[in-house]
């Protein structure tokens, strides 16, 4: 197996994909390779899911996460305030996978996200469950509610800075017990260390 394949795993058939661009993919792969970062685990072959990423303790997380996204070529969606979608920023935000959400809507952010996932043929929806770069005692439960409401699994991904690793875990299917699920997910993240802290 080549060094490139060990750094960047291939994407499965049902993975939502961006329009292919060989140069940008190669450039992102080279950034990860030269910086010593690698990707472990396998992306699941499902068209819809909610992806959570933790620990989120540094602005660098966004940089490395974007490099991984470009290197593999998968499409992921995140929510952004509708007020941000003005010219000329809106085309760039949409290109980066940002979906406008109206926080004043009676439906609420969770319901809007559920609706968008249900209507899409393929959508990987990403959330940082901590909601901030600072350490928190409790994670926000929105990602669980979105996955449960849209009837899609949760993909747990992580940063582990000591080994310069972006990890992809197994799919987690929400049960009817949100508290138990949240506790199990937090426990799964216990070993991983972000740039400035862990998750517990």
N, C-alpha and C positions, 0 to 999 in steps of 0.2 A: 504494500500500500504506500502511495506517495506521501511526502510530507504535507502537501497541500490538502489531500483528502483527510489527513488526520487533524488538520486545523479547522477545516470547513466541511461539515458533513453534507451529503447531497440532500436535496429537498424531496419529500414524497409527492406522489402524483396529485393528491387532493389538497395540497398546501396552496393557499392563495398566493399568487405570484405577481410581482411587478413586471412591467415590460422589460424584457431582457436587454441588458447593456453590458457587454463583455468587458469593456474597459473599466467601468466603475466597480464591477464585481472583482476584477483582478486587482484594482487599486486598494479596495477594502481588505481583500485577502492579504495583500502585501503589508498593509498597516498592522493588521493583527499579527502576522508572522514576525515582522521585524520588532514589534514591541513585546513579543514573547507570549502573547495571549493564544489560548486554544479553546475550542468548543467541545464539550463532552456530552454524551447522550444522543438520542435520536429524536428528530421532530416527528410528531404523530401524523399519521395519514388520515386526518379528519378535516372536513371543510370548514367547520365552525367550532370555535372554542373561546374561552376567556383566558388570556395569559397574564399571570401575575409575576412580577419581578422584584426580588428583594435579595439582600439588604440594599436600600437606596440611601446612601450616606454621602454622596458626592456628586458634583456636576459632571465628573468624569464618567459616571454611569451612563449618562445619555450619549456620550461620545462613543464608548465601547459598544453600547447596545445598538447604536445606529450602524457602526462598522459591521457588526454581526449580521444585522438585517440586510445590509447591502451585499455583503459577501455571500450570503446564502441565496438572496433574491426573493425572500418571502415578503408578503404584504401584511402589514399590521395596522390596525386602526386605533386611534386614541381620541378621547373627547377634548374639545376646546370650546371656550366661551364663544357664543355666536357673535359677540361684539368685536371679536378679533378678525372677523372675516370681512375686511374692507380692502378695496383696491389700493396698492398692488399686492398686499400681503396674502389675500385669500387664495390666489392660485398656488402660491408656494406652500401654504398650509395644507391644501388639499393634496398636493403632490407628495407631501411628507406623510400623508395618511391621517391627518387631523380631521375629525368630523365635528361640525358645528352642533352645539347643544344649547338650547334655550333654558337657562336656569330659572326663568320666571314662569315657565310653562306649568300648568296644573298637573301634567303627567309626571313631572319630576325627572331628574337625570337618569335614574335607574330604569324607569319605564321607557324613556326615549331610547336608551341603549338596547334594552330588550327588543323593542320594536324594530330597530335597525338590523339587529342580528337575525331576527325572524324573517325579515324581508329579503335579506341577502342570500345569494346562492352560496357564496363563500365569504367568511369573515373571521379573521383572528383579531380579537379585541384585547388590547393591552391595558393593564392597570398596575400602578404601584400601590400595594395595599396599605403601606405605612402612611402614604399621603404627604410625606415631608421627609427631608434629609435628616431631621433630628430623631433621636431615639424616642419611641412611644411605647406605652404600656399595652395599649389596645390598638389593633388594626381596624381600619374601616371595613365594614361588612358589605359595601356596595358591590364588590366583585362577586361575592357569593350569591347575592340576591339577583344579579344580572345573569349569572350562569344558571341558577336554579330556574329563574323565570323564563329564560330562553331555551331551557332544556339542552344545555351544552356542557361539556366537561371543562374543568379548569386545568390548564397546563402550568406547572410550577417551574419557573426558571430562576436562576440565581447568579450572583456575582460572588466569586471567591478570590479576593485580591492576593492573599498570600501565595497562591499558586497560579495567579493570572488565568483564571478559568471562568468561562461563562458556561453554566451547566443547564441541561434540559432534563427535567424529571419526568416521571410517568404522569399519565392523566389521572385527575382526581374527579370523581363523580359525586356531586353534592347529594347528601341524604336529606331526610326531613328534620334533622337536628343540626341547626346552624351552629350552636355553641360547641358541640362536639366536633364538628367539621373544622371550625376555626382553630380549636385547640390542636387537632391533629396536624393541620397545615403549619401552624406555628412551630410545632415540635419538629416537623420535617425540616424546617429551615434552621434549626438550632446550630448545626455544624458550620454553616457558611459565614464568612467574614467579609464585610464590605471594606471599602477603603478606610473608613473611620470608625466602624463599629460592626457588631453583628445584629441579629434581630431580637435578641433577648438580653 
